[in-house]
């Protein structure tokens, strides 16, 4: 179970990242402006048709759905009560607008991976150094040699029966202590594997930038997108799902630099889950804003670095 830690509040740090970057715009503005311009130009190809065509089509479709829902529901449910107050037409416009924002968020997040990924890392490092943190020196040659030696050692270690190898692989991939043998153990393992803390931990893993974990945020996005059809509370649920992935990725750069093991990353996330989730929800909401989301992709990274600094001061990291 995630533990509750009172301070500092993670949800405020995306906003603090905006303030910090605005105050240091002269020093940091040029590389950000160039990469943001490139990303915006590419995104126009997807976002303009999305809003000019998709929005009106979605309003008609969702409006039909809400009118049917209003006729079928008795008025005792929360959704029916909201529809009666606001009306199916108004709710269709609001829902379609939120859905377009969510769709633009997906476009924005994918484009930023190609155009501003490395700059975000450099921003993160710069903020840490600005606050007096000494970053470890990366030695690519040594790291490659260590990985190669580890690969050979790992290969020799697994000259074992196939069944044991398969069991070990499954246990490792599912992040469980042992293969479940009873129905209760299977339920417990499934509950853990699908929990917010575990999914957030997967997004924080060293392998999160490799397949198949790179597909995890898009899959969760697609699964949670229908939530936006539920009046009022649905968009909040959608943001909550995005916040899990965004929160898990917030400090992956820090974990990688200091070579944290995946076990240590998961334990840290279990302890500070709600702070990471708050951060992820606010950061996701900001990045959903069309075009400005590229700017917020930078400020969120700055905010994540500032959160590291404050957690170090509070001895929470």
N, C-alpha and C positions, 0 to 999 in steps of 0.2 A: 504494500500500500504506500502511495506517496505521502511524505511527511509534510507538515505545514511549517514553514519558516517565515517569521513575521517581516523581516526587512532584508534588503531594500525591495521595493515593489517593482517587479519586472516590467509591468505594463507601462510604466512611465518612461522607460529608456528609449523606445523608438522616437518619442517626442523630444527627448533630450538630445538624441542624435541629430534631429533636424536643427535644433538651436545651435549645437556645436558646429555643424557644417556651415551654417549661415555665417557664424562669427569668424570662420576660417576660410571663407570662400575665395579670398585672393590667393591663398597658398594652395588650396586643393581644387579650385574651380576648373582650371583648364582641362586636365585629363577627364574629369567628370563630364564637362560640357561636350567634349568630342565624342566620347563613347555613348552618351545619352542621345546625341543627335543621330548617330548611326542606328541605335536601337529603335528610336522613334520612327525613323525613315522606313525601316523594315516592317515595323508593327503597323504602319498605316495601311499596308497591303491587306492586312487581316481585319483591323479594327473598323475601317470605314465601311466595308460591306457588312460587317457585323451589326453596326448601329443603323445603317441606312436601310438594310433589308431585314436582318434578323430581329430587330427590336419590334417592328410593326407586326411581323408574322407571329412573334411570341406573344404580343399583347392579345391578338385575336384567339390564339390557341389557349392561353391561360385564362382569358376571360370566359371562354366556353366552359372550361373546367370548373371555374369558380361558380358560374351560374348553375351548373349542374349540381355542384356540391351544396349550394345554398338551397336548392329544391329538395335534395335528398336528406339533408341533415335536419334534425328536429329543433335545434336551437339550444340544446343542452351542452353541446361541446364548445370548447374554447374557439376552435376554428369557425364554427357557425356563428358564434357571438361576434367575432371580429368582422366577419363578412356582412352581418346585418348592420353593424355600426358604420363601416366604411363603404360598403357596397362592392359588388363583384368587379365593376369597371375600374374603380380606384385601386383595388387590390391587384388587378391585372397589370395596371400601369406600374405600380410600385414593384411588384414581383419581377416583371420583365426588365425593369431598370436594374434591379439587383442581380438578376441572372446575366445581363449584359456585362455588368461590372465583374462578376465572377468569371465569365468567359474571357474578358479582357485581361484579367489577372493571370489566367492560364497562358495566354499569348505572351504577356509581359514576362512572366517567370521563365518561359522557355527561351525567349530572345535574350534575356539578361545572362543566361548561362553561356551564350556564345560571345557576347559583346563586352560584358563588364565583369566577368567572373574574377579575373586576376587582379583587376583594380580594386575590387571589394576586399580581397585578401590584403593588398598593400595598404588600403585605408585602415583595416583592422590592426595591422602591425604598427602603422604610424601612430595611431591613438595610444596603443600600449606603450610605445617608446616615449611618446610625449609626456606620459605620466610616470616616467622613470623605471619602467619594467625592462629588464635586460632579456632580450629574446635569444633563444638558442641558435647557434650557428648551424645551418644545414649543410651537411657534407654528402652530396649526392653519390660520390664514389664509394664512401664507406657504407652508405645505406644500401647501395646496390649490391656490394659484396656481402653485407650481412644478410640481405634477402636471398642471395644466391646460395650462401652457406646453409641458411635455414631451409631452403627448398630441398637441398640434397639430404640434409639431416631428416627432414620431414618425410622424404621419399623412403629412406632406409627404415625409419621407424614403422612405416605402415606395410612392411612385408609381413602381414598377418592374415589370418583367415578373412575371407570376403565378408562374412556375416558381421564380424566385429567391426570391420572398417565401415560398413554401411550404418551400423548402429551408432558408432562414434560420429559419423558425418551427420546423421539425423539429429542426434542430441546437440551437436554444436550449432547446427543451422536453426534449430528451434529454441536455442538458449534455455534448455531445461537440464536438470541434473541427470536424469535417466529416462529411458523410454517408459511410458506409462503401461502398466500391465492390468489395471482394473478400470472400470468405468469412471470411478471417482477421480482416479489419477488422470485419466484422459480429459475429464471436465476441468480439472484444476490446471492442466497444461494448456488447454485451449483458452481458458479464461485469462491466463497470464499472457499467452502469445498475442491475443487480440486486445489486450489492455492498452490504455493510452501511454502508460509509462514504458511498456516494451516497444511500442511503435515509435515513440520519441527516441528511445535508446537506439533503435535501428537506424534512425536518421542521423544519429550522432556517431555512428560507428566509423572506423577508418575506411571500411569498404563501402560506405554509403555513396561514394562517387563512382562505383563500379556496378555493372550489371550483376544480379537483378535488382539490387536495392535502389538503383537510380529510377526504377519504375515505380517505386512505392509512393512518392508524393503524387504523381499523375493518377495512379489507380485510386488513391484515397480521394483525390479531387473529383474524379468521375463518379465514384460511389456516393459521395456526399452532395453532389450537385442537385439531385432531386429534392433535397431538403429545402431549397429556396422556394419551392412551390407551397410550402406550409406557411400560412399567414403569420407574420411577425416573428414567431419563435424559430421558424425554419432557417432564415439567414444567420441567426445567432448560432444555431447548431452547425451550419456550414462553416462559419468562421472558427468555431471551436475545433472542428476537425482539421482545418488548415493550420490552426495554431499548434497542433501537436507536431506536425512535420516542421513547421517554421521554427518552433522552439527547440526541437532536437538539433537542427542544423546551425543554430545561433552560435555555438561555441565549438563547432567541430574544428575550425581552424586552430583554436587554442589547444584543443586536445591533441591534434596532430603534431603541432609544433613541440609540445612537451611530451609526446610519445606516451600518452595515457593508454593503458590497455582497455579493451572493450568492456571488461568486467568493471573496471574503475569508472568508466564513463556511465555505465548503467546504474551503478550505485549512487553516483553523484546526481544523476537525473531523478532517481527515486526520491532522493532527499530534497531536491529543489524543483520538483515537478510543477507545482502551481506557479512558481515564479517564471519558469520557462514557458508555461502555457499562456500566462498573461502577456508576456513579451510576444509570443508567436501570434496571438490573436490580434493585438494592436498592429504589429508589423504586417500581417496579412491584409488587414483592413486598409492600411495606407498604400500597400502595393497594388490593391485592386483599383485605385484611382487611375483612369486612362491617362497615359503619357506621363503624368506626374509620378506614376508608380516607379518609373526608372530612377527618378531622383530619390524617392523614398527607399529604393533598394540600396542606395549608398548610405543614407542616413540610418537605416536599420542596422547596417553593419557597424557604423560608428557607435550607435547605441549599444550594440552587443559588446563592443570593446570596452565601453564605459562601464557596463555592468560587470565585466571581469575585474576592472580596476577597483570598483567599490566592493565587490565580493572579496577581493584580496585584502582590502583594508579591514573588512568585517570578519576576516578569517573564515569565510564561508566557501572558499575555493582553494 
